[in-house]
Amino acid sequence: MKLRHNLLMILLVLSGPAKDLAAQTANVFFHQGAKLYIAGNFPEALRAVESGLQRRPADAKLQALRDKIKEEMEKQQEQSQSGADQQNQPDQQKQDEQKQDQQEQQQQNEKQQEEQQPTQQRKKDKEQLSKEDAARLLEALKNQEKEAQKQRQMKVQGRARVDKDW
């Protein structure tokens, strides 16, 4: 008996105006699509709204939501395309900067090599000159040493000459 009663209630509810039932399902799909849209899941939101529009094609809210979702999806595609272009630009800039850095390093290395070559030449020249200079310096040192020894001998001799005064 209860089963029959429940079945009758269900039939009465279902047999009510079809417009109300369609409006309720349209609202359900609208809210489901809106939630997915807010969550950023645009493809799923579009599917939900399209399902609602199949049941109620003239629903203005569903049509407006569908248009909004499509706009957002287009924006997202444009951003991803421009993002890819912008990603390529920084990559190209990085490559250009690396090339410039390499060229600058090569120039610096070349300058250092050029600077080192004359320095090495000067060192060789100094080594050759230093041999000649070394001989002159040795002679000068010998002469200074002889003069210093003479002065010491004179001082030693000069001390011996001094008589005691007390």
Secondary structure, 3 states (H helix, E strand, C coil): CHHHHHHHHHHHHHCCCHHHHHHHHHHHHHHHHHHHHHHCCHHHHHHHHHHHHHHCCCCHHHHHHHHHHHHHHHHHHHHHHHHHHHHHHHHHHHHHHHHHHHHHHHHHHHHHHHHHHHHHHHHHHHHHHHHHHHHHHHHHHHHHHHHHHHHHHHHHHHHHHCCCCC
